[in-house]
Protein backbone atom coordinates (compact mmCIF):
# COMPACT_ATOMS: atom_id res chain seq x y z
CA UNK A 1 0.00 0.00 0.00
CA UNK A 2 2.92 2.36 0.65
CA UNK A 3 3.96 2.08 -2.99
CA UNK A 4 0.55 3.23 -4.20
CA UNK A 5 0.87 6.73 -2.70
CA UNK A 6 2.63 9.07 -5.09
CA UNK A 7 3.51 6.58 -7.78
CA UNK A 8 6.24 8.25 -9.83
CA UNK A 9 4.89 9.08 -13.28
CA UNK A 10 5.56 11.61 -15.97
CA UNK A 11 3.08 14.46 -16.46
CA UNK A 12 1.02 12.74 -19.13
CA UNK A 13 1.32 9.19 -17.78
CA UNK A 14 -1.40 7.56 -15.75
CA UNK A 15 -1.44 4.43 -13.64
CA UNK A 16 -4.52 2.25 -13.46
CA UNK A 17 -4.70 -0.25 -10.64
CA UNK A 18 -7.28 -2.96 -11.14
CA UNK A 19 -7.97 -5.48 -8.40
CA UNK A 20 -10.45 -8.29 -7.95
CA UNK A 21 -11.52 -10.30 -4.95
CA UNK A 22 -14.24 -12.66 -3.88
CA UNK A 23 -13.51 -11.72 -0.26
CA UNK A 24 -14.50 -8.05 -0.19
CA UNK A 25 -15.26 -8.23 3.54
CA UNK A 26 -11.58 -8.96 4.24
CA UNK A 27 -10.33 -5.73 2.65
CA UNK A 28 -9.06 -3.20 5.13
CA UNK A 29 -9.95 0.50 5.09
CA UNK A 30 -6.63 1.50 3.47
CA UNK A 31 -7.31 -0.68 0.43
CA UNK A 32 -10.91 0.43 0.13
CA UNK A 33 -9.88 4.10 0.38
CA UNK A 34 -7.35 3.68 -2.43
CA UNK A 35 -9.85 1.92 -4.70
CA UNK A 36 -12.55 4.56 -5.01
CA UNK A 37 -14.41 2.84 -7.85
CA UNK A 38 -15.86 -0.56 -7.00
CA UNK A 39 -17.86 -2.76 -9.35
CA UNK A 40 -19.85 -5.81 -8.40
CA UNK A 41 -19.36 -8.68 -10.83
CA UNK A 42 -22.19 -11.09 -10.18
CA UNK A 43 -22.28 -14.81 -10.83
CA UNK A 44 -22.75 -15.68 -14.51
CA UNK A 45 -26.26 -16.21 -15.79
CA UNK A 46 -27.17 -19.26 -17.91
CA UNK A 47 -26.10 -17.62 -21.19
CA UNK A 48 -22.67 -16.65 -19.81
CA UNK A 49 -22.25 -20.05 -18.11
CA UNK A 50 -22.78 -21.68 -21.49
CA UNK A 51 -20.13 -19.42 -23.04
CA UNK A 52 -17.71 -20.24 -20.22
CA UNK A 53 -18.37 -23.97 -20.65
CA UNK A 54 -17.69 -23.65 -24.38
CA UNK A 55 -14.35 -21.97 -23.62
CA UNK A 56 -13.34 -24.56 -21.00
CA UNK A 57 -14.37 -27.46 -23.25
CA UNK A 58 -13.20 -25.98 -26.58
CA UNK A 59 -10.43 -28.55 -27.06
CA UNK A 60 -12.39 -31.52 -25.70
CA UNK A 61 -14.21 -34.12 -27.77
CA UNK A 62 -17.74 -34.08 -26.38
CA UNK A 63 -20.40 -36.69 -26.99
CA UNK A 64 -22.85 -35.61 -29.68
CA UNK A 65 -25.78 -35.70 -27.25
CA UNK A 66 -24.27 -33.08 -24.89
CA UNK A 67 -26.36 -29.90 -24.90
CA UNK A 68 -24.27 -27.20 -23.21
CA UNK A 69 -27.25 -24.86 -23.03
CA UNK A 70 -29.15 -27.48 -21.04
CA UNK A 71 -26.10 -28.06 -18.82
CA UNK A 72 -25.71 -24.31 -18.23
CA UNK A 73 -29.37 -24.07 -17.18
CA UNK A 74 -28.91 -26.98 -14.81
CA UNK A 75 -26.01 -25.46 -12.83
CA UNK A 76 -27.43 -22.15 -11.63
CA UNK A 77 -25.24 -20.26 -9.16
CA UNK A 78 -21.92 -21.68 -10.39
CA UNK A 79 -18.94 -19.32 -10.61
CA UNK A 80 -16.31 -19.59 -13.35
CA UNK A 81 -14.13 -21.62 -10.98
CA UNK A 82 -17.08 -23.87 -10.14
CA UNK A 83 -17.64 -24.48 -13.85
CA UNK A 84 -14.00 -25.54 -14.29
CA UNK A 85 -14.28 -27.94 -11.34
CA UNK A 86 -17.58 -29.23 -12.74
CA UNK A 87 -15.90 -30.06 -16.07
CA UNK A 88 -12.93 -31.77 -14.40
CA UNK A 89 -15.27 -33.87 -12.26
CA UNK A 90 -17.29 -34.85 -15.32
CA UNK A 91 -14.07 -35.84 -17.11
CA UNK A 92 -13.26 -38.27 -14.28
CA UNK A 93 -16.59 -40.10 -14.64
CA UNK A 94 -15.34 -42.61 -17.25
CA UNK A 95 -12.44 -43.54 -14.96
CA UNK A 96 -14.86 -44.20 -12.11
CA UNK A 97 -17.07 -46.26 -14.41
CA UNK A 98 -14.11 -48.40 -15.49
CA UNK A 99 -13.09 -48.93 -11.86
CA UNK A 100 -16.65 -49.86 -10.83
CA UNK A 101 -16.86 -52.35 -13.72
CA UNK A 102 -13.51 -53.83 -12.72
CA UNK A 103 -14.65 -54.14 -9.07
CA UNK A 104 -17.82 -55.99 -10.14
CA UNK A 105 -15.81 -58.35 -12.35
CA UNK A 106 -13.36 -59.02 -9.52
CA UNK A 107 -16.19 -59.77 -7.08
CA UNK A 108 -17.79 -62.16 -9.59
CA UNK A 109 -14.46 -63.90 -10.25
CA UNK A 110 -13.89 -64.35 -6.51
CA UNK A 111 -17.36 -65.87 -6.10
CA UNK A 112 -16.72 -68.31 -8.95
CA UNK A 113 -13.06 -69.03 -8.04
CA UNK A 114 -11.87 -67.78 -11.42
CA UNK A 115 -8.72 -65.78 -12.21
CA UNK A 116 -9.07 -62.10 -11.41
CA UNK A 117 -9.72 -59.91 -14.45
CA UNK A 118 -7.99 -56.58 -14.79
CA UNK A 119 -8.95 -53.79 -17.11
CA UNK A 120 -5.62 -52.23 -16.23
CA UNK A 121 -3.85 -55.28 -17.68
CA UNK A 122 -4.65 -53.89 -21.13
CA UNK A 123 -2.88 -50.62 -20.26
CA UNK A 124 0.10 -52.59 -18.96
CA UNK A 125 0.29 -54.51 -22.22
CA UNK A 126 0.09 -51.29 -24.27
CA UNK A 127 2.53 -49.09 -22.33
CA UNK A 128 6.14 -49.91 -21.58
CA UNK A 129 8.67 -48.27 -19.28
CA UNK A 130 10.39 -45.25 -20.79
CA UNK A 131 13.65 -45.85 -18.90
CA UNK A 132 15.53 -49.10 -18.56
CA UNK A 133 16.73 -49.84 -15.06
CA UNK A 134 19.92 -51.15 -16.70
CA UNK A 135 20.65 -48.03 -18.77
CA UNK A 136 23.86 -46.03 -18.38
CA UNK A 137 21.90 -42.93 -17.37
CA UNK A 138 20.10 -44.83 -14.63
CA UNK A 139 23.38 -46.25 -13.31
CA UNK A 140 24.87 -42.75 -13.20
CA UNK A 141 21.81 -41.46 -11.35
CA UNK A 142 22.04 -44.29 -8.82
CA UNK A 143 25.75 -43.56 -8.26
CA UNK A 144 25.01 -39.85 -7.78
CA UNK A 145 22.24 -40.73 -5.32
CA UNK A 146 24.63 -42.95 -3.36
CA UNK A 147 27.10 -40.07 -3.09
CA UNK A 148 24.84 -37.06 -2.69
CA UNK A 149 21.19 -38.12 -2.55
CA UNK A 150 18.79 -38.69 0.33
CA UNK A 151 20.17 -42.05 1.30
CA UNK A 152 23.67 -41.21 0.20
CA UNK A 153 26.96 -42.02 1.85
CA UNK A 154 27.32 -38.57 3.41
CA UNK A 155 24.47 -39.49 5.77
CA UNK A 156 26.00 -42.83 6.63
CA UNK A 157 29.37 -41.56 7.80
CA UNK A 158 29.84 -38.88 10.40
CA UNK A 159 32.32 -36.09 9.92
CA UNK A 160 35.45 -36.43 12.02
CA UNK A 161 34.99 -33.12 13.83
CA UNK A 162 31.43 -33.97 14.95
CA UNK A 163 31.24 -36.19 18.02
C-alpha positions as CSV (number, residue, x, y, z in Angstrom):
1,X,0.0,0.0,0.0
2,X,2.9,2.4,0.7
3,X,4.0,2.1,-3.0
4,X,0.6,3.2,-4.2
5,X,0.9,6.7,-2.7
6,X,2.6,9.1,-5.1
7,X,3.5,6.6,-7.8
8,X,6.2,8.2,-9.8
9,X,4.9,9.1,-13.3
10,X,5.6,11.6,-16.0
11,X,3.1,14.5,-16.5
12,X,1.0,12.7,-19.1
13,X,1.3,9.2,-17.8
14,X,-1.4,7.6,-15.8
15,X,-1.4,4.4,-13.6
16,X,-4.5,2.2,-13.5
17,X,-4.7,-0.2,-10.6
18,X,-7.3,-3.0,-11.1
19,X,-8.0,-5.5,-8.4
20,X,-10.4,-8.3,-7.9
21,X,-11.5,-10.3,-5.0
22,X,-14.2,-12.7,-3.9
23,X,-13.5,-11.7,-0.3
24,X,-14.5,-8.1,-0.2
25,X,-15.3,-8.2,3.5
26,X,-11.6,-9.0,4.2
27,X,-10.3,-5.7,2.6
28,X,-9.1,-3.2,5.1
29,X,-10.0,0.5,5.1
30,X,-6.6,1.5,3.5
31,X,-7.3,-0.7,0.4
32,X,-10.9,0.4,0.1
33,X,-9.9,4.1,0.4
34,X,-7.3,3.7,-2.4
35,X,-9.8,1.9,-4.7
36,X,-12.6,4.6,-5.0
37,X,-14.4,2.8,-7.8
38,X,-15.9,-0.6,-7.0
39,X,-17.9,-2.8,-9.4
40,X,-19.9,-5.8,-8.4
41,X,-19.4,-8.7,-10.8
42,X,-22.2,-11.1,-10.2
43,X,-22.3,-14.8,-10.8
44,X,-22.7,-15.7,-14.5
45,X,-26.3,-16.2,-15.8
46,X,-27.2,-19.3,-17.9
47,X,-26.1,-17.6,-21.2
48,X,-22.7,-16.6,-19.8
49,X,-22.3,-20.1,-18.1
50,X,-22.8,-21.7,-21.5
51,X,-20.1,-19.4,-23.0
52,X,-17.7,-20.2,-20.2
53,X,-18.4,-24.0,-20.6
54,X,-17.7,-23.7,-24.4
55,X,-14.3,-22.0,-23.6
56,X,-13.3,-24.6,-21.0
57,X,-14.4,-27.5,-23.3
58,X,-13.2,-26.0,-26.6
59,X,-10.4,-28.6,-27.1
60,X,-12.4,-31.5,-25.7
61,X,-14.2,-34.1,-27.8
62,X,-17.7,-34.1,-26.4
63,X,-20.4,-36.7,-27.0
64,X,-22.9,-35.6,-29.7
65,X,-25.8,-35.7,-27.2
66,X,-24.3,-33.1,-24.9
67,X,-26.4,-29.9,-24.9
68,X,-24.3,-27.2,-23.2
69,X,-27.3,-24.9,-23.0
70,X,-29.1,-27.5,-21.0
71,X,-26.1,-28.1,-18.8
72,X,-25.7,-24.3,-18.2
73,X,-29.4,-24.1,-17.2
74,X,-28.9,-27.0,-14.8
75,X,-26.0,-25.5,-12.8
76,X,-27.4,-22.2,-11.6
77,X,-25.2,-20.3,-9.2
78,X,-21.9,-21.7,-10.4
79,X,-18.9,-19.3,-10.6
80,X,-16.3,-19.6,-13.3
81,X,-14.1,-21.6,-11.0
82,X,-17.1,-23.9,-10.1
83,X,-17.6,-24.5,-13.9
84,X,-14.0,-25.5,-14.3
85,X,-14.3,-27.9,-11.3
86,X,-17.6,-29.2,-12.7
87,X,-15.9,-30.1,-16.1
88,X,-12.9,-31.8,-14.4
89,X,-15.3,-33.9,-12.3
90,X,-17.3,-34.8,-15.3
91,X,-14.1,-35.8,-17.1
92,X,-13.3,-38.3,-14.3
93,X,-16.6,-40.1,-14.6
94,X,-15.3,-42.6,-17.3
95,X,-12.4,-43.5,-15.0
96,X,-14.9,-44.2,-12.1
97,X,-17.1,-46.3,-14.4
98,X,-14.1,-48.4,-15.5
99,X,-13.1,-48.9,-11.9
100,X,-16.6,-49.9,-10.8
101,X,-16.9,-52.3,-13.7
102,X,-13.5,-53.8,-12.7
103,X,-14.7,-54.1,-9.1
104,X,-17.8,-56.0,-10.1
105,X,-15.8,-58.4,-12.4
106,X,-13.4,-59.0,-9.5
107,X,-16.2,-59.8,-7.1
108,X,-17.8,-62.2,-9.6
109,X,-14.5,-63.9,-10.2
110,X,-13.9,-64.4,-6.5
111,X,-17.4,-65.9,-6.1
112,X,-16.7,-68.3,-8.9
113,X,-13.1,-69.0,-8.0
114,X,-11.9,-67.8,-11.4
115,X,-8.7,-65.8,-12.2
116,X,-9.1,-62.1,-11.4
117,X,-9.7,-59.9,-14.5
118,X,-8.0,-56.6,-14.8
119,X,-9.0,-53.8,-17.1
120,X,-5.6,-52.2,-16.2
121,X,-3.9,-55.3,-17.7
122,X,-4.6,-53.9,-21.1
123,X,-2.9,-50.6,-20.3
124,X,0.1,-52.6,-19.0
125,X,0.3,-54.5,-22.2
126,X,0.1,-51.3,-24.3
127,X,2.5,-49.1,-22.3
128,X,6.1,-49.9,-21.6
129,X,8.7,-48.3,-19.3
130,X,10.4,-45.3,-20.8
131,X,13.6,-45.9,-18.9
132,X,15.5,-49.1,-18.6
133,X,16.7,-49.8,-15.1
134,X,19.9,-51.2,-16.7
135,X,20.7,-48.0,-18.8
136,X,23.9,-46.0,-18.4
137,X,21.9,-42.9,-17.4
138,X,20.1,-44.8,-14.6
139,X,23.4,-46.2,-13.3
140,X,24.9,-42.7,-13.2
141,X,21.8,-41.5,-11.4
142,X,22.0,-44.3,-8.8
143,X,25.8,-43.6,-8.3
144,X,25.0,-39.9,-7.8
145,X,22.2,-40.7,-5.3
146,X,24.6,-43.0,-3.4
147,X,27.1,-40.1,-3.1
148,X,24.8,-37.1,-2.7
149,X,21.2,-38.1,-2.5
150,X,18.8,-38.7,0.3
151,X,20.2,-42.1,1.3
152,X,23.7,-41.2,0.2
153,X,27.0,-42.0,1.9
154,X,27.3,-38.6,3.4
155,X,24.5,-39.5,5.8
156,X,26.0,-42.8,6.6
157,X,29.4,-41.6,7.8
158,X,29.8,-38.9,10.4
159,X,32.3,-36.1,9.9
160,X,35.5,-36.4,12.0
161,X,35.0,-33.1,13.8
162,X,31.4,-34.0,15.0
163,X,31.2,-36.2,18.0
